[in-house]
Amino acid sequence: MAGNILSISQPRFRVQPLSETDIQRIHEATLHVIEHVGVRFPSPRALELWQAHGAQVDAHTSTVRAPAALIEKALRSAPPTFTLAARDPQQDLPLDGDHVFVGTDGCGVEVLDLESGQRRRSCLQDVADIARTADALEEIGFHWVPVSAQDRPAHTRSLHELCAIWGNSSKHVQTESIVTAHEAHAAVRLAEMVAGGPLALRQRPILSIMQCTASPLAQDGGSLEAALVAAEAGLPVGFMTMASAGSTAPATPAGTLVVGNAEVISALALIQLAFPGTPVFYAAAQTAMDMRTGGYTGGGPEDFLFGAASNQLADFYHVPLSMGSFATGAKLPDWQAGVENSLSTFMACASMADMLLGVGLLHGSRIWSYEQMLLDCEIFAIIRRVLQGIRVDEDSLALETIAAVGPSSHYLAQKHTRQNMRSLWMNRFFDRRPYDTWEALRDGPPDFARAKARQILASHQPLGLDASLSAELGDFLSRLDAEEPA
């Protein structure tokens, strides 16, 4: 297990909303859709690969219809487990089906300023500050680029973001912001510089790439090209469906799962056809359209069910899962945020998703909140404790201690209490103070979380990059900044 990173491991109970028959039917329906309806792959390189392997390709519409046998054979070459390497090997994350790790979310465009509390556009310094805060939190296992560095050139923004995270944290980085082949080549080069060369990066991939599909039943051309570049360098690659029931997917959850599954496994199959054995992962963040407004919900019972069901599908294909969790639709760290993030994370954790995303973002992944980040970590810690279950053995039954105390006394002075007290969950931000204390101050969990974030930024010193390497990365970025956008 990773060094000082908290994870959920071997829970005492699991949530499985789909039966084995349900999973098989969704799988067969998915293969039918891929073969007879098709998935759009608007990338010349992708279309050439499909055609070379016997798929039916419509060059005019970029639609690929691949035989079921081809998809199944390609997926069988994907490794079932692999490790997300970190700059600090003690922070490595084994994606082995036995751990759940939590990451930040991305890529927001606004920040609730930690000092003023006002909403403003995000910038590169925010990326660095959030990375440094996440580096200090044992609940955070890896980074997504949390917010957009809007003060940097658009054609190199994603690369500045990567370097800002590497400079402020030694944990693994997974980016969702590399969406062209040009960016991917540059990102691979930066990762090679940090890792110590192409071979070192292939052996210990400190960077992984996540791409979004384009529901319904389509891929993004630039993202496909970027994923192929990353896979060629040995980086783990995943594709995330964000199919929305009622708008970009059928109104039924089962139909939404079929559409999203077709998008994801067709993309993973393409990567395996191009580079067999490349580490890949399934990614999902399905939701349901708000039937009153047509808007993105970012939370609701369908989301929670999608979280657990998607993990069952990823397990069926023997690949790790990156699951959208947290990422509440609430505008502030409030009751709605607590309910949505607790339930979505419980469902994803209880089904043992390998990677959970969403820590820190509000308003459907648009607005970053430091307070929400810390409160989300508290939620994860609670769920982690719940899923550990209840240990029953000679020590935990405590018969000798019960006999020693007898009726009408207390256990405060018992050695057994001192030995086991730290196994009980301890709050950091929940308000358990006497009412009179609260009444005098009128503060609460968001205030406690805000103070903790400020304390971390004021005192935490991450494992930084070597000065010469930082200068080399800076020179490389400066040259890219000066180039004309591709």
Salt bridges, closest charged atoms under 4 A:
GLU72 OE2 - HIS27 NE2 2.82
ASP92 OD2 - ARG204 NH1 2.68
ASP96 OD1 - HIS99 ND1 2.97
GLU110 OE2 - ARG119 NH1 2.91
ASP113 OD1 - ARG120 NE 2.86
GLU115 OE2 - ARG454 NE 3.66
ASP126 OD1 - ARG120 NH2 2.77
ASP129 OD1 - ARG132 NH2 3.78
ASP135 OD2 - HIS460 NE2 2.65
GLU139 OE2 - ARG428 NH2 2.76
ASP151 OD2 - ARG152 NH1 3.47
GLU192 OE1 - ARG189 NH1 3.73
GLU232 OE1 - ARG45 NH2 3.66
ASP315 OD2 - ARG14 NH2 3.91
GLU371 OE2 - ARG450 NE 2.67
GLU378 OE1 - ARG428 NE 3.69
ASP393 OD2 - ARG391 NH1 2.84
ASP395 OD2 - ARG391 NH2 3.65
ASP395 OD1 - HIS416 NE2 3.67
ASP431 OD2 - ARG433 NH2 2.82
ASP443 OD1 - ARG433 NH2 2.71
ASP447 OD1 - ARG450 NH1 3.06
ASP481 OD1 - HIS160 NE2 3.03
GLU483 OE1 - HIS182 NE2 3.84
